[in-house]
């Protein structure tokens, strides 16, 4: 049996074989969980298959550890197994699967992650939105625009940021509308997103928002000015 202290020694020595052996079902579940995390820290490609084999483990923290580490390692062969994890019974595991898939960046994950926007857990939904921004695929634009009607302001704030990362001009109208969102955090992120998209069509709206801000928030005004500067620089 391996101890937690023994795992740390294996980390220091980069003992990949020993760490993979520690994933065995014969080991204590806390040891297996820790070993999975360490293999992700080391980014060991040799650990990909053993970690994939842990995605159906009965203990959800182990599934989460394996999922996170596969995302950190970034091997695209883990994309399809991780897509299945988007339907895991535990929300912590599902949100980690979205994070991992966003990090891996395999386009096969785009449609399944869009489908995961229907997840009833807010934490999962936020991670799904972030993952779609990381993937940067325009197929996500329309579904993300629908999320801007959600009640939770943090979800709306994440969504405008992801639309900015995707960078599609199709999203400009929705982002402009978010400049007048009831929550200033959403408004700031919308301004930043418009700067990322870089469409000149947003300039009059950014300028109008600045004129109407009445000193309400220096952070918002700075974001508006920065966005206008970025758009003008990009368009000469």
BALOBA-1460 file (C-alpha; in Angstrom, 3 decimals):
// residues 236
<rec num="1" residu="x" x="0.000" y="0.000" z="0.000"/>
<rec num="2" residu="x" x="1.199" y="3.495" z="-0.826"/>
<rec num="3" residu="x" x="1.032" y="6.425" z="1.607"/>
<rec num="4" residu="x" x="0.291" y="10.067" z="0.775"/>
<rec num="5" residu="x" x="3.883" y="10.859" z="1.771"/>
<rec num="6" residu="x" x="5.051" y="8.177" z="-0.626"/>
<rec num="7" residu="x" x="3.098" y="9.826" z="-3.438"/>
<rec num="8" residu="x" x="4.818" y="13.147" z="-2.771"/>
<rec num="9" residu="x" x="8.178" y="11.409" z="-3.011"/>
<rec num="10" residu="x" x="7.083" y="9.900" z="-6.329"/>
<rec num="11" residu="x" x="6.110" y="13.388" z="-7.506"/>
<rec num="12" residu="x" x="9.548" y="14.751" z="-6.617"/>
<rec num="13" residu="x" x="11.254" y="11.849" z="-8.373"/>
<rec num="14" residu="x" x="8.784" y="11.919" z="-11.301"/>
<rec num="15" residu="x" x="8.158" y="8.241" z="-10.716"/>
<rec num="16" residu="x" x="5.432" y="7.847" z="-13.349"/>
<rec num="17" residu="x" x="5.273" y="4.064" z="-13.106"/>
<rec num="18" residu="x" x="4.874" y="4.214" z="-9.346"/>
<rec num="19" residu="x" x="2.150" y="6.851" z="-9.576"/>
<rec num="20" residu="x" x="0.247" y="4.883" z="-12.212"/>
<rec num="21" residu="x" x="0.522" y="1.782" z="-10.043"/>
<rec num="22" residu="x" x="-0.990" y="3.845" z="-7.194"/>
<rec num="23" residu="x" x="-4.155" y="4.245" z="-9.283"/>
<rec num="24" residu="x" x="-4.924" y="0.573" z="-8.727"/>
<rec num="25" residu="x" x="-8.332" y="-0.259" z="-7.205"/>
<rec num="26" residu="x" x="-6.412" y="-2.146" z="-4.515"/>
<rec num="27" residu="x" x="-5.137" y="1.153" z="-3.107"/>
<rec num="28" residu="x" x="-6.937" y="3.463" z="-0.690"/>
<rec num="29" residu="x" x="-9.337" y="5.752" z="-2.524"/>
<rec num="30" residu="x" x="-7.647" y="8.896" z="-1.172"/>
<rec num="31" residu="x" x="-4.303" y="7.634" z="-2.437"/>
<rec num="32" residu="x" x="-5.790" y="6.922" z="-5.860"/>
<rec num="33" residu="x" x="-7.346" y="10.397" z="-6.001"/>
<rec num="34" residu="x" x="-4.069" y="12.075" z="-5.019"/>
<rec num="35" residu="x" x="-2.076" y="10.016" z="-7.513"/>
<rec num="36" residu="x" x="-4.477" y="11.053" z="-10.294"/>
<rec num="37" residu="x" x="-3.987" y="14.727" z="-9.455"/>
<rec num="38" residu="x" x="-0.206" y="14.388" z="-9.342"/>
<rec num="39" residu="x" x="-0.108" y="12.718" z="-12.760"/>
<rec num="40" residu="x" x="-2.009" y="15.728" z="-14.094"/>
<rec num="41" residu="x" x="0.492" y="18.065" z="-12.455"/>
<rec num="42" residu="x" x="3.322" y="16.204" z="-14.149"/>
<rec num="43" residu="x" x="1.340" y="16.083" z="-17.426"/>
<rec num="44" residu="x" x="2.315" y="12.492" z="-18.047"/>
<rec num="45" residu="x" x="1.122" y="11.139" z="-21.407"/>
<rec num="46" residu="x" x="1.702" y="7.625" z="-20.106"/>
<rec num="47" residu="x" x="-1.075" y="8.262" z="-17.585"/>
<rec num="48" residu="x" x="-3.779" y="9.054" z="-20.162"/>
<rec num="49" residu="x" x="-5.137" y="5.526" z="-20.606"/>
<rec num="50" residu="x" x="-5.076" y="4.664" z="-16.885"/>
<rec num="51" residu="x" x="-6.835" y="7.960" z="-16.079"/>
<rec num="52" residu="x" x="-9.477" y="7.316" z="-18.751"/>
<rec num="53" residu="x" x="-10.062" y="3.997" z="-17.018"/>
<rec num="54" residu="x" x="-10.925" y="5.881" z="-13.810"/>
<rec num="55" residu="x" x="-13.716" y="7.969" z="-15.337"/>
<rec num="56" residu="x" x="-16.281" y="5.356" z="-14.315"/>
<rec num="57" residu="x" x="-14.986" y="4.890" z="-10.779"/>
<rec num="58" residu="x" x="-17.629" y="4.548" z="-8.044"/>
<rec num="59" residu="x" x="-16.022" y="7.347" z="-5.970"/>
<rec num="60" residu="x" x="-16.846" y="10.707" z="-7.555"/>
<rec num="61" residu="x" x="-13.763" y="12.582" z="-6.242"/>
<rec num="62" residu="x" x="-11.631" y="10.065" z="-8.147"/>
<rec num="63" residu="x" x="-13.664" y="10.698" z="-11.316"/>
<rec num="64" residu="x" x="-13.161" y="14.413" z="-10.817"/>
<rec num="65" residu="x" x="-9.407" y="14.038" z="-10.265"/>
<rec num="66" residu="x" x="-9.025" y="11.902" z="-13.386"/>
<rec num="67" residu="x" x="-11.124" y="14.307" z="-15.426"/>
<rec num="68" residu="x" x="-9.157" y="17.380" z="-14.350"/>
<rec num="69" residu="x" x="-5.820" y="15.693" z="-14.962"/>
<rec num="70" residu="x" x="-6.821" y="14.545" z="-18.439"/>
<rec num="71" residu="x" x="-7.651" y="18.163" z="-19.236"/>
<rec num="72" residu="x" x="-4.287" y="19.310" z="-17.917"/>
<rec num="73" residu="x" x="-2.429" y="16.679" z="-19.918"/>
<rec num="74" residu="x" x="-4.345" y="17.755" z="-23.023"/>
<rec num="75" residu="x" x="-4.149" y="14.596" z="-25.125"/>
<rec num="76" residu="x" x="-7.007" y="14.643" z="-27.663"/>
<rec num="77" residu="x" x="-7.540" y="10.902" z="-27.332"/>
<rec num="78" residu="x" x="-9.249" y="11.682" z="-24.023"/>
<rec num="79" residu="x" x="-11.799" y="14.029" z="-25.642"/>
<rec num="80" residu="x" x="-14.456" y="11.413" z="-26.437"/>
<rec num="81" residu="x" x="-14.322" y="9.722" z="-23.009"/>
<rec num="82" residu="x" x="-14.583" y="13.161" z="-21.385"/>
<rec num="83" residu="x" x="-17.616" y="14.023" z="-23.528"/>
<rec num="84" residu="x" x="-19.394" y="11.120" z="-21.833"/>
<rec num="85" residu="x" x="-18.450" y="12.605" z="-18.444"/>
<rec num="86" residu="x" x="-20.586" y="15.664" z="-19.241"/>
<rec num="87" residu="x" x="-23.490" y="13.424" z="-18.200"/>
<rec num="88" residu="x" x="-21.942" y="12.246" z="-14.924"/>
<rec num="89" residu="x" x="-24.287" y="11.947" z="-11.930"/>
<rec num="90" residu="x" x="-22.279" y="14.438" z="-9.869"/>
<rec num="91" residu="x" x="-22.189" y="18.134" z="-10.798"/>
<rec num="92" residu="x" x="-18.589" y="18.599" z="-9.615"/>
<rec num="93" residu="x" x="-17.498" y="16.001" z="-12.141"/>
<rec num="94" residu="x" x="-19.620" y="17.480" z="-14.938"/>
<rec num="95" residu="x" x="-18.244" y="20.983" z="-14.454"/>
<rec num="96" residu="x" x="-14.704" y="19.599" z="-14.417"/>
<rec num="97" residu="x" x="-15.402" y="17.745" z="-17.666"/>
<rec num="98" residu="x" x="-16.430" y="21.011" z="-19.329"/>
<rec num="99" residu="x" x="-13.267" y="22.683" z="-18.035"/>
<rec num="100" residu="x" x="-11.114" y="19.818" z="-19.287"/>
<rec num="101" residu="x" x="-12.701" y="19.748" z="-22.728"/>
<rec num="102" residu="x" x="-12.248" y="23.502" z="-23.095"/>
<rec num="103" residu="x" x="-8.573" y="23.078" z="-22.248"/>
<rec num="104" residu="x" x="-8.070" y="20.205" z="-24.701"/>
<rec num="105" residu="x" x="-9.681" y="22.191" z="-27.523"/>
<rec num="106" residu="x" x="-10.988" y="19.313" z="-29.637"/>
<rec num="107" residu="x" x="-13.783" y="20.462" z="-31.968"/>
<rec num="108" residu="x" x="-15.614" y="17.150" z="-31.461"/>
<rec num="109" residu="x" x="-16.585" y="18.512" z="-28.054"/>
<rec num="110" residu="x" x="-18.362" y="21.629" z="-29.354"/>
<rec num="111" residu="x" x="-21.830" y="20.172" z="-29.961"/>
<rec num="112" residu="x" x="-21.878" y="18.055" z="-26.777"/>
<rec num="113" residu="x" x="-20.829" y="21.068" z="-24.720"/>
<rec num="114" residu="x" x="-23.527" y="23.196" z="-26.353"/>
<rec num="115" residu="x" x="-25.999" y="20.484" z="-25.366"/>
<rec num="116" residu="x" x="-24.649" y="20.725" z="-21.815"/>
<rec num="117" residu="x" x="-25.927" y="24.315" z="-21.622"/>
<rec num="118" residu="x" x="-29.205" y="22.624" z="-20.661"/>
<rec num="119" residu="x" x="-27.626" y="21.347" z="-17.437"/>
<rec num="120" residu="x" x="-29.770" y="22.296" z="-14.466"/>
<rec num="121" residu="x" x="-26.779" y="23.118" z="-12.240"/>
<rec num="122" residu="x" x="-25.626" y="26.739" z="-12.383"/>
<rec num="123" residu="x" x="-22.011" y="25.856" z="-11.563"/>
<rec num="124" residu="x" x="-21.887" y="23.434" z="-14.461"/>
<rec num="125" residu="x" x="-23.530" y="25.927" z="-16.790"/>
<rec num="126" residu="x" x="-20.917" y="28.590" z="-15.990"/>
<rec num="127" residu="x" x="-18.089" y="26.152" z="-16.721"/>
<rec num="128" residu="x" x="-19.795" y="25.082" z="-19.950"/>
<rec num="129" residu="x" x="-20.056" y="28.714" z="-21.050"/>
<rec num="130" residu="x" x="-16.358" y="29.247" z="-20.303"/>
<rec num="131" residu="x" x="-15.434" y="26.097" z="-22.225"/>
<rec num="132" residu="x" x="-17.311" y="27.305" z="-25.302"/>
<rec num="133" residu="x" x="-15.353" y="30.542" z="-25.162"/>
<rec num="134" residu="x" x="-12.091" y="28.593" z="-24.935"/>
<rec num="135" residu="x" x="-13.085" y="26.407" z="-27.891"/>
<rec num="136" residu="x" x="-13.836" y="29.532" z="-29.942"/>
<rec num="137" residu="x" x="-16.236" y="27.843" z="-32.345"/>
<rec num="138" residu="x" x="-18.911" y="30.031" z="-33.984"/>
<rec num="139" residu="x" x="-21.489" y="27.253" z="-33.630"/>
<rec num="140" residu="x" x="-21.746" y="28.320" z="-29.998"/>
<rec num="141" residu="x" x="-22.699" y="31.943" z="-30.707"/>
<rec num="142" residu="x" x="-26.466" y="31.544" z="-31.030"/>
<rec num="143" residu="x" x="-26.854" y="29.220" z="-28.007"/>
<rec num="144" residu="x" x="-24.723" y="31.600" z="-25.940"/>
<rec num="145" residu="x" x="-26.817" y="34.581" z="-26.977"/>
<rec num="146" residu="x" x="-29.826" y="32.810" z="-25.473"/>
<rec num="147" residu="x" x="-27.984" y="32.541" z="-22.139"/>
<rec num="148" residu="x" x="-27.888" y="36.351" z="-21.915"/>
<rec num="149" residu="x" x="-31.537" y="36.159" z="-20.831"/>
<rec num="150" residu="x" x="-30.701" y="34.084" z="-17.747"/>
<rec num="151" residu="x" x="-31.413" y="35.611" z="-14.327"/>
<rec num="152" residu="x" x="-28.006" y="34.936" z="-12.789"/>
<rec num="153" residu="x" x="-25.701" y="37.894" z="-13.466"/>
<rec num="154" residu="x" x="-22.517" y="35.823" z="-13.097"/>
<rec num="155" residu="x" x="-23.722" y="33.523" z="-15.838"/>
<rec num="156" residu="x" x="-24.485" y="36.499" z="-18.080"/>
<rec num="157" residu="x" x="-21.064" y="37.968" z="-17.299"/>
<rec num="158" residu="x" x="-19.324" y="34.707" z="-18.227"/>
<rec num="159" residu="x" x="-21.365" y="34.519" z="-21.399"/>
<rec num="160" residu="x" x="-20.441" y="37.943" z="-22.766"/>
<rec num="161" residu="x" x="-16.789" y="37.139" z="-22.119"/>
<rec num="162" residu="x" x="-17.076" y="33.879" z="-24.047"/>
<rec num="163" residu="x" x="-18.788" y="35.635" z="-26.940"/>
<rec num="164" residu="x" x="-15.871" y="38.041" z="-27.005"/>
<rec num="165" residu="x" x="-13.378" y="35.178" z="-27.111"/>
<rec num="166" residu="x" x="-15.214" y="33.571" z="-30.022"/>
<rec num="167" residu="x" x="-14.948" y="36.928" z="-31.769"/>
<rec num="168" residu="x" x="-17.887" y="36.624" z="-34.131"/>
<rec num="169" residu="x" x="-19.455" y="39.823" z="-35.486"/>
<rec num="170" residu="x" x="-22.807" y="38.029" z="-35.224"/>
<rec num="171" residu="x" x="-22.622" y="38.541" z="-31.472"/>
<rec num="172" residu="x" x="-22.154" y="42.319" z="-31.612"/>
<rec num="173" residu="x" x="-25.855" y="43.186" z="-31.340"/>
<rec num="174" residu="x" x="-26.263" y="41.055" z="-28.226"/>
<rec num="175" residu="x" x="-23.087" y="42.418" z="-26.677"/>
<rec num="176" residu="x" x="-24.217" y="45.980" z="-27.344"/>
<rec num="177" residu="x" x="-27.476" y="45.210" z="-25.535"/>
<rec num="178" residu="x" x="-25.454" y="43.924" z="-22.587"/>
<rec num="179" residu="x" x="-23.829" y="47.355" z="-22.229"/>
<rec num="180" residu="x" x="-27.056" y="48.363" z="-20.494"/>
<rec num="181" residu="x" x="-27.409" y="45.215" z="-18.387"/>
<rec num="182" residu="x" x="-28.713" y="45.858" z="-14.867"/>
<rec num="183" residu="x" x="-25.462" y="44.505" z="-13.419"/>
<rec num="184" residu="x" x="-22.322" y="46.555" z="-13.871"/>
<rec num="185" residu="x" x="-20.090" y="43.451" z="-13.905"/>
<rec num="186" residu="x" x="-21.932" y="42.266" z="-17.018"/>
<rec num="187" residu="x" x="-21.623" y="45.729" z="-18.560"/>
<rec num="188" residu="x" x="-17.871" y="45.827" z="-17.982"/>
<rec num="189" residu="x" x="-17.420" y="42.367" z="-19.491"/>
<rec num="190" residu="x" x="-19.588" y="43.345" z="-22.461"/>
<rec num="191" residu="x" x="-17.367" y="46.333" z="-23.169"/>
<rec num="192" residu="x" x="-14.262" y="44.151" z="-22.935"/>
<rec num="193" residu="x" x="-15.876" y="41.583" z="-25.239"/>
<rec num="194" residu="x" x="-16.704" y="44.192" z="-27.861"/>
<rec num="195" residu="x" x="-13.074" y="45.244" z="-27.789"/>
<rec num="196" residu="x" x="-12.080" y="41.629" z="-28.428"/>
<rec num="197" residu="x" x="-14.506" y="41.268" z="-31.341"/>
<rec num="198" residu="x" x="-13.238" y="44.505" z="-32.865"/>
<rec num="199" residu="x" x="-16.269" y="45.389" z="-35.008"/>
<rec num="200" residu="x" x="-16.503" y="49.099" z="-35.873"/>
<rec num="201" residu="x" x="-20.305" y="48.850" z="-35.723"/>
<rec num="202" residu="x" x="-19.994" y="48.819" z="-31.923"/>
<rec num="203" residu="x" x="-18.257" y="52.209" z="-31.704"/>
<rec num="204" residu="x" x="-21.386" y="54.435" z="-31.599"/>
<rec num="205" residu="x" x="-22.893" y="52.279" z="-28.863"/>
<rec num="206" residu="x" x="-19.731" y="52.293" z="-26.806"/>
<rec num="207" residu="x" x="-19.500" y="56.067" z="-27.178"/>
<rec num="208" residu="x" x="-23.161" y="56.484" z="-26.200"/>
<rec num="209" residu="x" x="-22.701" y="54.270" z="-23.147"/>
<rec num="210" residu="x" x="-19.747" y="56.398" z="-22.110"/>
<rec num="211" residu="x" x="-21.726" y="59.625" z="-22.494"/>
<rec num="212" residu="x" x="-24.627" y="58.223" z="-20.450"/>
<rec num="213" residu="x" x="-22.541" y="56.671" z="-17.689"/>
<rec num="214" residu="x" x="-22.572" y="59.856" z="-15.600"/>
<rec num="215" residu="x" x="-19.542" y="58.744" z="-13.646"/>
<rec num="216" residu="x" x="-21.441" y="55.737" z="-12.325"/>
<rec num="217" residu="x" x="-18.454" y="53.414" z="-12.513"/>
<rec num="218" residu="x" x="-14.882" y="54.290" z="-13.361"/>
<rec num="219" residu="x" x="-14.205" y="50.639" z="-14.164"/>
<rec num="220" residu="x" x="-17.029" y="50.593" z="-16.717"/>
<rec num="221" residu="x" x="-15.927" y="53.877" z="-18.265"/>
<rec num="222" residu="x" x="-12.343" y="52.641" z="-18.526"/>
<rec num="223" residu="x" x="-13.565" y="49.441" z="-20.187"/>
<rec num="224" residu="x" x="-15.569" y="51.460" z="-22.709"/>
<rec num="225" residu="x" x="-12.598" y="53.685" z="-23.548"/>
<rec num="226" residu="x" x="-10.288" y="50.679" z="-23.856"/>
<rec num="227" residu="x" x="-12.720" y="48.881" z="-26.154"/>
<rec num="228" residu="x" x="-13.054" y="51.910" z="-28.450"/>
<rec num="229" residu="x" x="-9.278" y="52.283" z="-28.572"/>
<rec num="230" residu="x" x="-8.820" y="48.601" z="-29.457"/>
<rec num="231" residu="x" x="-11.463" y="48.697" z="-32.183"/>
<rec num="232" residu="x" x="-10.021" y="51.856" z="-33.754"/>
<rec num="233" residu="x" x="-6.494" y="50.428" z="-33.666"/>
<rec num="234" residu="x" x="-7.625" y="47.192" z="-35.300"/>
<rec num="235" residu="x" x="-9.506" y="48.992" z="-38.063"/>
<rec num="236" residu="x" x="-6.872" y="51.590" z="-38.781"/>
